[in-house]
Amino acid sequence: MSESRTPQPDAPEAEPAANSYVPPKWRTEPRFPDGPAPDPAGSHHERRIRSFQPRRSRVTTGQGEALKRLWGTWGLDIDGREVLDLDRLFGGLPVVLEIGFGMGEATAQMAAADPDTGILAVDVHTPGQGNLLALAERGGMTNVRVANGDAVILLREMLPPASLAGIRVYFPDPWPKARHHKRRLIQPEFLDLAATRMAPGAVLHCATDWEPYAEQMLEVLSAHPLFENTQEDGGFAPRPDFRPLTRFEGQGLDKGHVVHDLLFRRVENA
Ligand SMILES: C[S@@+](CC[C@H](N)C(=O)[O-])C[C@H]1O[C@@H](n2cnc3c(N)ncnc32)[C@H](O)[C@@H]1O
């Protein structure tokens, strides 16, 4: 008699493969009702070198309260499921993406100083998300949205082509060890992606206090065919007035580091 291929109703469930990944609870269970998702789709499960280290950091009571109260209105999970309607989200303002806002103090200052620009601020750092939401609420700002997850997924899956008026990357993780250099955000592949989402004329503004990373940024940006240096001498830019001192920058300056700004314009497609 040939073996039946019909599954038996009381057949035991298949055991998960020995090597299947079971994420720890803190990556899958919500920490704040209606707050940011613990593991927005795509950011942690994708087999890709990431520019950040997932970590569970302590959230203060005030930050937690802000996440619970404000996430539904001003927060955005990077789940990779929909292309965002930036006009709807920002009421038609030109939109600048800030990648890695940390605790968000500088972001809030820039948003307050320029209410005619929308800031889409992305980070994976939960305390910072709560902090920025609280700062924006306190300042009565309506031009900031806080996104939770990996900026690469946001750019690749959720932003339309030529939709951004600028990108800011202030003090990205320097990954100083040679074996970690591949984790640095500013690489040719990232620039390829960023260029597709930036409108012609939009500016990519990077700043770092890590000299070797500054040199790498200058090299890869100068070599990219879709970016041109705003500096005629092809070098670093003076710090623009609109960029406030950031928390990470302050720590670098305390250690005697030198800060470099880079401002590169997205050129028209050839
Ligand atoms: C060194 S901190 C700098 C924070 C802030 N800009 C400052 O200057 O104080 C870099 C931040 O970038 C975030 N980050 C790194 N890669 C990211 C990515 N791919 N998507 C979203 N955030 C990222 C990290 O979580 C971290 O908060």
Ligand as a Chemical Component Dictionary entry (heavy atoms), coordinates in Angstrom:
data_LIG
# 
_chem_comp.id                   LIG 
_chem_comp.type                 NON-POLYMER 
_chem_comp.pdbx_formal_charge   0 
_chem_comp.three_letter_code    LIG 
# 
loop_
_chem_comp_atom.comp_id 
_chem_comp_atom.atom_id 
_chem_comp_atom.alt_atom_id 
_chem_comp_atom.type_symbol 
_chem_comp_atom.charge 
_chem_comp_atom.model_Cartn_x 
_chem_comp_atom.model_Cartn_y 
_chem_comp_atom.model_Cartn_z 
_chem_comp_atom.pdbx_ordinal 
LIG C1  C1  C 0  26.969 57.983 17.898 1  
LIG S1  S1  S 1  25.262 58.223 18.007 2  
LIG C2  C2  C 0  25.079 59.953 17.581 3  
LIG C3  C3  C 0  23.765 60.509 18.023 4  
LIG C4  C4  C 0  23.526 61.999 17.743 5  
LIG N1  N1  N 0  23.474 62.272 16.323 6  
LIG C5  C5  C 0  24.565 62.867 18.404 7  
LIG O1  O1  O 0  25.405 63.421 17.678 8  
LIG O2  O2  O -1 24.545 62.970 19.642 9  
LIG C6  C6  C 0  24.711 57.425 16.512 10 
LIG C7  C7  C 0  23.228 57.071 16.537 11 
LIG O3  O3  O 0  22.876 56.545 15.276 12 
LIG C8  C8  C 0  21.937 55.503 15.462 13 
LIG N2  N2  N 0  21.985 54.655 14.257 14 
LIG C9  C9  C 0  23.064 54.047 13.741 15 
LIG N3  N3  N 0  22.752 53.397 12.617 16 
LIG C10 C10 C 0  21.421 53.604 12.405 17 
LIG C11 C11 C 0  20.503 53.177 11.413 18 
LIG N4  N4  N 0  20.893 52.400 10.382 19 
LIG N5  N5  N 0  19.228 53.553 11.509 20 
LIG C12 C12 C 0  18.814 54.318 12.544 21 
LIG N6  N6  N 0  19.642 54.769 13.520 22 
LIG C13 C13 C 0  20.926 54.412 13.452 23 
LIG C14 C14 C 0  22.393 54.835 16.753 24 
LIG O4  O4  O 0  21.339 54.129 17.362 25 
LIG C15 C15 C 0  22.841 56.037 17.578 26 
LIG O5  O5  O 0  21.790 56.542 18.368 27 
# 
loop_
_chem_comp_bond.comp_id 
_chem_comp_bond.atom_id_1 
_chem_comp_bond.atom_id_2 
_chem_comp_bond.value_order 
_chem_comp_bond.pdbx_ordinal 
LIG C1  S1  SING 1  
LIG S1  C2  SING 2  
LIG S1  C6  SING 3  
LIG C2  C3  SING 4  
LIG C3  C4  SING 5  
LIG C4  N1  SING 6  
LIG C4  C5  SING 7  
LIG C5  O1  DOUB 8  
LIG C5  O2  SING 9  
LIG C6  C7  SING 10 
LIG C7  O3  SING 11 
LIG C7  C15 SING 12 
LIG O3  C8  SING 13 
LIG C8  N2  SING 14 
LIG C8  C14 SING 15 
LIG N2  C9  SING 16 
LIG N2  C13 SING 17 
LIG C9  N3  DOUB 18 
LIG N3  C10 SING 19 
LIG C10 C11 SING 20 
LIG C10 C13 DOUB 21 
LIG C11 N4  SING 22 
LIG C11 N5  DOUB 23 
LIG N5  C12 SING 24 
LIG C12 N6  DOUB 25 
LIG N6  C13 SING 26 
LIG C14 O4  SING 27 
LIG C14 C15 SING 28 
LIG C15 O5  SING 29 
# 
